[in-house]
Amino acid sequence: MAKKHQFNQSDVRIESKDTIFQGFFKVSRFTLSHRLFGGGWSRPIKREIFQRGSAVGVLLYDPINQLVGLVEQFRVVLSMIIRALGNMRWWPG
């Protein structure tokens, strides 16, 4: 059985965060490195985060072949950047 990757906040190093737009929504630019599947760390990369209220997801499904499309790639997710954003409220209620 293949080993399941269990990445968490310690697998991401946030080097800087800049607000590049602040209006009806907010755009932040992060410079970060992340742990690689093969070991070691990535080079610093820059990623922009579009911050707004609601979001949507897409499930790729081929009904003829009954296949679901999966993508394995590093994604900057809320759980990894929440400490850099501070106590921002994300959900209404």
C-alpha positions in Angstrom: 0.0 0.0 0.0 1.3 3.4 -0.9 2.2 5.8 1.9 -0.4 8.6 2.2 1.1 12.1 2.3 0.1 14.0 5.4 1.1 17.6 4.9 0.3 20.3 7.4 1.2 23.9 8.3 4.8 23.0 9.2 5.3 22.0 5.5 4.8 25.6 4.3 7.2 28.5 5.0 5.6 31.9 4.4 8.4 34.3 3.7 6.2 37.4 3.0 2.7 38.6 2.5 1.7 41.8 0.7 -1.7 43.3 0.0 -1.7 44.2 -3.7 -5.3 45.3 -4.0 -7.8 46.3 -1.3 -11.4 47.2 -2.4 -14.6 45.3 -2.6 -12.4 42.2 -2.5 -8.7 41.8 -1.5 -5.8 40.3 -3.3 -2.7 39.2 -1.3 0.6 38.1 -2.7 2.5 35.4 -0.8 6.1 34.4 -1.2 6.4 30.9 0.2 8.3 27.6 0.0 6.7 24.1 0.5 8.0 20.7 1.3 8.4 18.5 -1.8 7.0 14.9 -2.1 10.5 13.7 -3.0 12.0 15.4 0.1 13.6 18.9 0.6 12.0 22.2 0.0 10.8 24.1 -3.1 12.3 27.3 -4.3 10.4 30.4 -3.1 7.3 30.9 -5.2 4.9 33.8 -5.4 1.1 33.1 -5.4 -1.7 35.6 -5.4 -4.8 34.9 -3.3 -8.2 36.4 -4.3 -10.1 36.8 -1.0 -13.8 37.2 -1.1 -16.9 35.6 0.5 -18.4 32.6 -1.3 -16.5 30.1 -3.4 -17.3 27.2 -5.8 -15.8 23.9 -6.5 -15.8 21.7 -9.6 -15.8 17.9 -9.8 -14.6 16.6 -13.1 -16.7 13.5 -14.0 -16.8 11.4 -17.2 -20.2 9.5 -17.1 -19.4 7.4 -20.1 -16.2 5.9 -18.6 -17.3 6.5 -15.0 -14.1 8.4 -14.2 -13.4 11.2 -11.8 -10.6 13.6 -12.6 -8.1 14.2 -9.9 -5.2 16.6 -9.9 -2.1 16.3 -7.6 -0.4 19.6 -7.2 0.5 22.0 -4.4 -2.3 24.4 -3.6 -2.2 27.3 -1.1 -5.1 26.5 1.1 -6.8 28.4 3.9 -5.5 26.1 6.7 -1.9 26.9 5.6 -2.2 30.6 5.4 -4.7 31.5 8.1 -1.9 32.3 10.6 -0.5 34.9 8.1 -3.9 36.5 7.6 -4.6 37.0 11.3 -8.1 36.9 12.8 -9.9 37.5 9.5 -13.6 36.4 9.5 -14.2 34.1 6.5 -17.8 32.9 6.9 -20.9 34.8 7.8 -22.7 33.8 10.9 
